[in-house]
Amino acid sequence: MAEQAVDVVVIGLGPGGEEVAERLAAAGLAVVGVEEHLLGGECPYYACVPTKMMLRAADLLAEGRRIDGMAGDAEVTADFTPVARRIRAEATDNWDDRVAVERLEKLGGRFVRGHGVLDGPGRVRVGDDVFTARRAVVIATGTAPAVPPIPGLADVAYWTNRDAVRVESAPRSMVVLGGGPVGAEMSQAFARFGTAVTTVEAMDRLLAAEEPAAGEVITAALRADGVEVRAGAKVVRVAAAGGDIEVSLEDGTAGRGERLLVAVGRRPNLTGIGLGSVGLDETARSVPVDDRLRAGDRLYAIGDITGVAAFTHLAVYQARVVIGELLGQDPAAADYRGLPWVTFTDPEVGRVGQTEIQAREAGIAVRTGTAQVSSSARGW
């Protein structure tokens, strides 16, 4: 077993981990970045970038269908092929991270492909190699698609978001489990490409983490695109049914589609990374950190696994706090009061900071105002 001393080891090279590794390597520190999948993480290969290519194309189809009666006549024929081609050629390099690896190495960092495991304070094991960090270990292992324990689900070929962005053609029909941001975005995108979509959400409304009004607006928008929305619906069983997949609901009804997309949330990638060796809870769903992202002796955690929110811009923001700490720049403490996020449906749902409900629960006096853009002169 080889043991090597370096300044910093980063476990997980999604957007936050990649930022830490590149910036510290550029500053002259000896940095080892460890990633078992693709350097860059979920965002460039399966989420932010490829899904927005899908959504932009779907929006163009919807715009084309609005021409009649407003700007002339148009006949729109959907074809997913150009989208699939763009995702492979322009966004993901056919899911090859060679360019990202070379970028880190040109900055002076070292890339190690493998599963990084904490092996006590300041130590990381990757296969037969052990790296000891003089300054810090940064954990940025992110999340993966959550798969609920529904009877029969393991016996069918279901999709997660990772499969959905790799398709080369839109399916004939699809059931989407989950009405959160991913489920809502994918339901609308595929529906606009001609897929018959049924969206099933266990909560009583779509986008349950947002204001109730937002869920109502998006439900109406999806239905206008032909999506069958089933909110407050509990799935009790999944089974193959001929060439389709059937999703049975608690009320006795069922949804059926050629494909099944599971989009019920994310699970943290914390199992099997040695948290116990540094005094942390092996079963926790997040790593507790202070306002400088410190999680222990020479240990930092950033991104989804901190439990703040699962956003690329948040991971990069936290990364820059850690970078400032390790370079002795005395950065400002992490402050999440102005955290923005957007669901890229049509219309989009965006907000900054707390929802009205969260603010009221925090004891803040709240006043709200509502305006329908379509009822204003400019909106009309």
C-alpha positions in Angstrom: 0.0 0.0 0.0 1.5 3.3 -1.1 1.1 6.4 1.2 1.5 9.9 -0.1 1.4 13.3 1.6 -0.3 16.2 -0.1 -1.9 19.4 0.9 -5.5 18.8 0.1 -7.6 15.8 -0.9 -11.1 16.3 -2.4 -13.5 13.4 -2.4 -16.1 14.0 -5.1 -15.5 16.2 -8.1 -19.0 17.6 -8.9 -19.2 21.4 -9.4 -18.2 22.2 -5.8 -15.4 19.7 -5.5 -14.1 20.6 -8.9 -14.0 24.3 -8.0 -12.0 23.5 -4.8 -9.5 21.2 -6.6 -8.9 23.5 -9.5 -8.6 26.8 -7.6 -6.3 25.3 -4.9 -4.2 23.6 -7.5 -3.9 26.9 -9.4 -2.8 28.5 -6.2 0.2 26.1 -6.0 -1.1 23.6 -3.4 -0.6 19.8 -3.9 -4.1 18.7 -4.6 -5.5 15.2 -5.2 -9.1 15.0 -6.6 -10.9 11.7 -6.3 -14.0 10.8 -8.4 -15.4 7.4 -9.2 -17.8 8.5 -11.9 -17.4 11.7 -14.1 -15.4 14.7 -13.2 -17.9 17.5 -13.2 -20.7 15.6 -11.5 -24.4 15.5 -12.1 -24.8 19.1 -13.5 -23.0 19.0 -16.8 -23.7 15.3 -17.6 -27.2 14.5 -16.3 -28.9 17.6 -14.9 -28.4 21.4 -15.4 -27.0 21.4 -18.9 -28.5 18.5 -20.9 -32.0 18.9 -19.3 -32.0 22.6 -20.3 -31.2 21.6 -23.9 -34.3 19.4 -23.7 -36.4 22.1 -22.1 -35.3 24.8 -24.6 -36.2 22.5 -27.5 -39.6 21.7 -25.9 -40.3 25.4 -25.4 -39.5 26.0 -29.1 -42.1 23.4 -30.1 -44.7 25.1 -27.8 -43.9 28.5 -29.3 -44.3 27.2 -32.8 -47.8 25.8 -31.9 -48.8 29.2 -30.7 -48.2 30.8 -34.1 -51.7 30.0 -35.4 -54.1 32.9 -34.8 -51.3 35.3 -33.7 -48.7 35.4 -36.4 -49.9 33.3 -39.3 -50.0 29.5 -39.8 -47.5 26.9 -38.8 -47.2 23.1 -38.8 -44.9 21.8 -36.1 -43.4 18.3 -36.2 -41.5 17.2 -33.1 -38.2 15.3 -33.5 -36.0 14.5 -30.5 -33.1 13.5 -32.6 -31.4 16.9 -32.8 -31.7 17.3 -29.0 -30.1 13.9 -28.4 -27.3 14.8 -30.8 -26.7 18.2 -29.1 -26.6 16.6 -25.7 -24.0 14.0 -26.8 -21.8 16.4 -28.9 -22.1 19.7 -27.2 -22.9 19.0 -23.5 -21.4 15.7 -22.4 -18.8 14.6 -25.0 -20.9 11.4 -25.0 -20.4 11.2 -21.3 -16.6 11.5 -21.4 -14.8 13.7 -18.9 -11.4 13.7 -20.5 -11.5 17.5 -21.1 -12.3 18.2 -17.4 -9.6 15.8 -16.2 -7.0 17.5 -18.5 -8.1 20.9 -17.2 -7.4 19.9 -13.6 -4.1 18.3 -14.5 -3.0 21.4 -16.4 -3.6 23.4 -13.3 -1.3 21.1 -11.4 -3.8 18.9 -9.7 -3.8 15.1 -9.6 -6.9 13.2 -10.6 -7.6 9.7 -9.2 -10.5 7.6 -10.5 -11.9 5.6 -7.7 -14.0 5.4 -4.5 -12.5 7.6 -1.8 -12.9 6.5 1.8 -12.0 8.5 4.9 -9.4 6.6 6.9 -9.1 8.7 10.0 -8.4 12.4 10.4 -6.5 13.8 7.3 -6.4 10.4 5.6 -8.1 9.1 2.4 -7.9 5.6 1.0 -8.5 4.9 -2.7 -8.0 1.3 -3.5 -4.4 0.4 -2.4 -3.3 4.1 -2.2 -3.5 6.3 0.9 -3.3 10.0 0.8 -2.5 12.1 3.9 -3.6 15.7 3.8 -1.5 18.3 5.5 -4.2 21.0 5.3 -7.6 19.4 4.7 -9.8 16.8 3.3 -12.9 18.2 1.5 -15.9 15.9 1.1 -18.2 16.7 -1.9 -19.7 13.4 -2.8 -23.1 14.8 -3.8 -26.3 12.9 -4.2 -27.8 10.2 -6.5 -31.4 9.5 -7.6 -33.5 8.2 -4.8 -35.4 5.0 -5.6 -38.4 4.2 -3.3 -39.1 0.7 -2.0 -42.2 0.2 -4.1 -43.2 -3.5 -4.6 -42.2 -4.6 -8.1 -40.1 -1.6 -9.0 -36.9 -3.5 -8.9 -38.3 -5.9 -11.4 -38.9 -3.4 -14.2 -36.5 -1.3 -16.3 -37.3 2.1 -14.9 -35.5 5.4 -15.7 -34.0 8.0 -13.5 -32.9 11.4 -14.7 -29.6 9.9 -15.8 -31.4 7.6 -18.2 -33.9 10.3 -19.5 -31.1 12.5 -20.8 -29.5 9.7 -22.7 -32.5 8.7 -24.8 -32.3 9.1 -28.6 -36.1 9.4 -29.1 -39.1 10.4 -27.1 -41.1 7.3 -25.8 -44.7 6.7 -26.9 -46.0 7.0 -23.4 -44.5 7.5 -19.9 -45.4 7.5 -16.3 -43.5 9.9 -14.1 -43.2 9.2 -10.4 -42.7 12.5 -8.6 -44.0 16.0 -9.1 -41.0 17.9 -7.9 -38.8 20.0 -10.1 -37.3 17.1 -12.0 -40.6 15.4 -12.5 -42.4 18.5 -13.6 -39.7 19.6 -16.0 -39.4 16.2 -17.6 -43.1 15.7 -17.8 -43.6 18.9 -19.7 -40.6 18.4 -22.0 -41.5 14.9 -23.1 -45.2 15.8 -23.5 -44.3 18.6 -25.9 -42.3 16.0 -27.9 -45.5 13.9 -28.2 -45.2 11.5 -25.3 -48.4 10.7 -23.5 -47.4 11.5 -19.9 -49.0 10.6 -16.6 -47.4 12.3 -13.6 -48.0 10.8 -10.2 -47.3 12.7 -7.0 -47.8 11.4 -3.5 -48.2 14.9 -2.0 -51.4 16.8 -2.5 -49.8 19.1 -5.1 -46.9 19.5 -7.5 -43.8 21.4 -6.4 -44.7 20.8 -2.8 -41.7 22.7 -1.6 -42.9 25.9 -3.2 -45.9 28.2 -2.5 -49.2 26.4 -3.1 -50.1 28.8 -5.9 -46.9 27.8 -7.8 -48.0 24.2 -7.8 -51.5 25.2 -9.0 -50.0 27.2 -11.9 -47.7 24.4 -13.0 -50.4 21.8 -12.7 -52.6 23.8 -15.1 -49.6 24.3 -17.5 -48.8 20.6 -17.6 -52.4 19.7 -18.2 -52.6 22.3 -21.0 -49.7 20.3 -22.6 -51.7 17.1 -22.3 -50.1 15.7 -19.1 -52.4 13.7 -16.9 -51.6 14.9 -13.4 -52.4 12.7 -10.4 -51.6 14.5 -7.1 -52.3 12.9 -3.7 -51.8 9.5 -5.3 -49.9 6.8 -3.5 -48.2 4.0 -5.6 -48.7 0.5 -4.2 -47.2 -1.6 -6.9 -45.3 -1.5 -10.2 -45.4 -4.3 -12.7 -44.6 -5.1 -16.4 -47.7 -5.2 -18.5 -47.1 -6.5 -22.0 -44.7 -4.0 -23.5 -45.6 -1.4 -21.0 -45.1 -0.7 -17.3 -48.2 -0.4 -15.1 -48.2 1.7 -11.9 -51.0 0.7 -9.5 -52.3 3.4 -7.1 -53.9 3.1 -3.7 -57.3 4.3 -5.0 -57.5 1.3 -7.3 -56.7 3.1 -10.5 -53.5 2.7 -12.5 -51.2 4.6 -14.8 -49.5 2.9 -17.7 -46.6 3.8 -20.0 -43.9 2.5 -22.3 -41.4 4.0 -19.9 -41.4 4.7 -16.1 -39.3 7.7 -14.9 -38.6 7.7 -11.2 -38.1 11.3 -10.0 -38.9 11.3 -6.3 -35.9 13.1 -5.0 -32.2 12.5 -4.2 -30.2 10.5 -1.7 -26.9 11.6 -0.3 -23.8 9.7 -1.3 -22.6 9.2 2.2 -22.7 5.4 2.6 -19.3 3.7 2.6 -17.1 6.7 2.7 -15.8 6.2 6.2 -17.6 8.9 8.1 -17.2 6.8 11.3 -13.4 7.0 11.1 -13.6 10.7 11.7 -16.3 10.6 14.4 -19.3 11.3 12.2 -22.6 9.5 12.1 -22.5 6.8 9.4 -26.3 6.7 9.0 -26.8 10.5 8.8 -28.5 12.0 5.7 -26.1 15.0 5.8 -22.8 16.1 7.2 -23.1 18.8 9.9 -20.8 21.8 9.2 -20.3 25.2 10.7 -20.6 28.5 8.8 -17.1 28.0 7.4 -18.1 24.5 6.2 -15.9 22.8 8.8 -17.0 19.3 9.7 -14.1 18.2 11.9 -10.3 18.1 12.3 -8.9 19.2 8.9 -12.3 18.2 7.4 -14.7 20.2 5.3 -17.9 19.3 3.5 -19.7 21.1 0.7 -22.6 20.8 -1.7 -25.6 18.6 -1.5 -24.3 16.5 1.5 -24.4 19.6 3.8 -28.2 19.4 3.7 -28.7 23.1 2.8 -30.0 22.6 -0.7 -29.0 20.6 -3.8 -27.9 23.3 -6.2 -24.8 23.8 -8.3 -24.6 27.5 -7.5 -24.8 26.7 -3.8 -22.0 24.0 -4.0 -19.7 26.5 -5.8 -20.5 29.2 -3.3 -19.6 26.9 -0.4 -16.5 25.8 -2.3 -15.3 29.4 -2.4 -15.7 29.8 1.3 -13.5 26.7 1.8 -11.0 27.9 -0.7 -10.7 31.2 1.2 -10.3 29.3 4.4 -7.5 27.1 3.1 -5.7 30.0 1.5 -5.8 32.0 4.7 -8.0 34.7 3.1 -10.5 34.9 6.0 -13.6 34.6 3.9 -17.1 35.8 5.0 -19.1 33.1 6.7 -21.6 31.2 4.6 -25.0 32.9 4.6 -27.9 31.3 2.9 -30.6 33.9 3.5 -30.6 35.0 -0.1 -30.5 31.6 -1.7 -32.2 31.6 -5.1 -33.6 28.7 -7.1 -35.6 28.1 -10.2 -37.7 25.3 -11.6 -37.4 25.5 -15.4 -40.9 24.6 -16.4 -42.9 26.9 -18.7 -43.8 29.1 -16.9 -40.7 29.0 -14.7 -41.0 29.1 -10.9 -38.3 31.1 -9.1 -37.7 32.4 -5.7 -35.1 33.9 -3.4 -35.0 33.1 0.3 -37.9 31.7 2.3 -41.4 30.9 1.2 -44.3 32.7 2.8 -45.0 29.6 4.9 -41.4 29.3 6.0 -41.3 33.0 7.0 -44.4 32.7 9.0 -43.1 29.6 10.8 -40.0 31.6 11.6 -42.2 34.3 13.3 -41.7 36.9 10.6 -44.7 39.2 9.8 -45.5 38.7 6.2 -47.4 40.7 3.7 -48.1 39.3 0.2 -49.2 40.6 -3.1 -50.3 38.8 -6.2 -50.6 40.0 -9.8 -51.6 38.0 -12.9 -49.2 39.1 -15.7 -51.7 38.1 -18.3 -54.3 40.6 -16.9 -51.9 43.6 -17.3 -51.6 45.6 -20.5 -48.0 44.6 -21.1 -48.7 40.9 -20.3 -51.7 41.0 -22.7 
